[in-house]
Amino acid sequence: QVQLVESGGGLVQAGGSLRLSCAASGRTFSSNVMGWFRRAPGKEREFIAYITWSGGFTYYTESVKGRFTISRDSAKNTVALQMDSLKPEDTAVYYCAVSRFGGRSPEAYANWGQGTQVTVSS
């Protein structure tokens, strides 16, 4: 079992930046894939990006390409999401999750953090 704890959320003005961090503990494996998702009020959970622990391969959803950057520190077992040029529509609760296989579907991710709130004011 992997335990995940997100941090770094908060309130920021449009155009600003935030950096989210996800600390993983427990049974972490080099073959795992770490993903970030978000859920805005009244909307479904949305995939943002994922990264492989082993090779650092990354994949982003189109709406965040060029604005968000996912990275990992394998030695510290942390995954970060650097968010720049934030927009009001980025307001949501952000979650990190771990999967053996990766992908865009939340169903592929077995373990989830508790989430951290990001609010972008206009």
C-alpha positions as CSV (number, residue, x, y, z in Angstrom):
1,Q,0.0,0.0,0.0
2,V,1.2,3.5,-0.9
3,Q,0.3,6.5,1.2
4,L,0.2,9.9,-0.5
5,V,0.0,13.4,1.0
6,E,-0.4,16.5,-1.1
7,S,0.6,20.0,-0.1
8,G,1.1,23.4,-1.6
9,G,-2.4,24.5,-2.5
10,G,-3.7,27.9,-1.8
11,L,-5.2,31.1,-3.2
12,V,-3.5,32.9,-6.1
13,Q,-4.4,35.5,-8.6
14,A,-4.9,34.7,-12.3
15,G,-1.5,34.6,-14.0
16,G,0.3,33.5,-10.9
17,S,2.0,30.3,-10.0
18,L,1.7,27.5,-7.4
19,R,3.8,24.4,-6.8
20,L,2.1,21.3,-5.5
21,S,4.0,18.5,-3.9
22,C,3.0,14.9,-3.3
23,A,5.0,12.8,-0.7
24,A,4.8,9.1,-1.2
25,S,5.5,6.5,1.5
26,G,4.9,2.8,2.0
27,R,5.3,0.3,-0.8
28,T,6.6,2.5,-3.6
29,F,8.1,0.8,-6.6
30,S,10.3,2.1,-9.4
31,S,7.8,0.8,-12.0
32,N,5.0,2.9,-10.7
33,V,3.4,5.9,-12.5
34,M,2.4,9.0,-10.5
35,G,-0.5,11.1,-11.7
36,W,-2.1,14.4,-10.9
37,F,-5.9,14.9,-11.2
38,R,-8.3,17.6,-10.2
39,R,-12.0,18.0,-9.4
40,A,-13.7,21.3,-9.8
41,P,-17.1,21.9,-8.1
42,G,-19.8,20.2,-9.9
43,K,-17.5,18.5,-12.4
44,E,-16.0,15.1,-12.9
45,R,-12.4,14.2,-11.8
46,E,-10.1,15.3,-14.6
47,F,-6.7,14.0,-15.5
48,I,-3.9,16.5,-15.6
49,A,-0.5,14.8,-16.0
50,Y,1.5,11.7,-15.2
51,I,5.2,10.8,-14.8
52,T,7.0,7.5,-14.6
53,W,9.2,6.9,-11.6
54,S,11.9,5.1,-13.5
55,G,12.4,7.1,-16.7
56,G,10.7,10.4,-16.0
57,F,8.4,10.0,-19.0
58,T,5.7,12.7,-18.8
59,Y,2.3,13.1,-20.4
60,Y,-0.1,16.1,-20.1
61,T,-3.6,16.8,-20.9
62,E,-4.0,19.4,-23.6
63,S,-5.4,22.2,-21.4
64,V,-2.3,22.4,-19.2
65,K,0.5,21.9,-21.8
66,G,3.0,24.7,-21.6
67,R,1.7,25.9,-18.2
68,F,2.1,22.9,-15.9
69,T,5.2,20.8,-15.3
70,I,5.3,17.5,-13.5
71,S,8.5,16.2,-12.0
72,R,9.7,13.7,-9.6
73,D,12.5,13.3,-7.0
74,S,13.0,9.6,-6.7
75,A,15.4,9.9,-3.8
76,K,12.8,11.8,-1.8
77,N,9.8,9.9,-3.1
78,T,8.1,13.1,-4.1
79,V,6.3,14.3,-7.2
80,A,5.7,18.0,-7.9
81,L,3.3,19.9,-10.1
82,Q,4.5,23.3,-11.0
83,M,1.6,25.4,-12.2
84,D,2.3,28.7,-14.0
85,S,0.0,31.1,-15.8
86,L,-2.9,30.0,-13.7
87,K,-6.5,30.7,-14.8
88,P,-9.7,30.9,-12.8
89,E,-10.8,27.7,-14.5
90,D,-7.9,25.9,-12.9
91,T,-9.7,26.2,-9.5
92,A,-10.2,22.7,-8.1
93,V,-9.1,20.2,-5.5
94,Y,-5.9,18.6,-6.8
95,Y,-5.1,15.0,-6.1
96,C,-2.0,12.9,-6.7
97,A,-2.4,9.2,-7.3
98,V,-0.2,6.1,-8.1
99,S,-0.7,3.5,-10.7
100,R,1.1,0.4,-12.0
101,F,0.1,1.3,-15.5
102,G,-0.5,5.0,-15.9
103,G,-2.9,6.5,-18.3
104,R,-5.7,9.1,-18.2
105,S,-8.4,7.1,-16.4
106,P,-8.8,7.5,-12.7
107,E,-9.7,3.8,-12.5
108,A,-6.1,2.9,-13.3
109,Y,-4.9,4.5,-10.1
110,A,-5.1,2.5,-7.0
111,N,-4.0,4.9,-4.3
112,W,-5.0,8.6,-3.8
113,G,-4.0,11.4,-1.6
114,Q,-6.5,13.5,0.3
115,G,-6.3,16.5,-2.1
116,T,-5.3,20.1,-1.8
117,Q,-7.4,23.1,-2.7
118,V,-6.2,25.5,-5.4
119,T,-8.2,28.7,-5.9
120,V,-7.4,31.1,-8.7
121,S,-9.1,34.5,-8.5
122,S,-9.8,36.6,-11.5
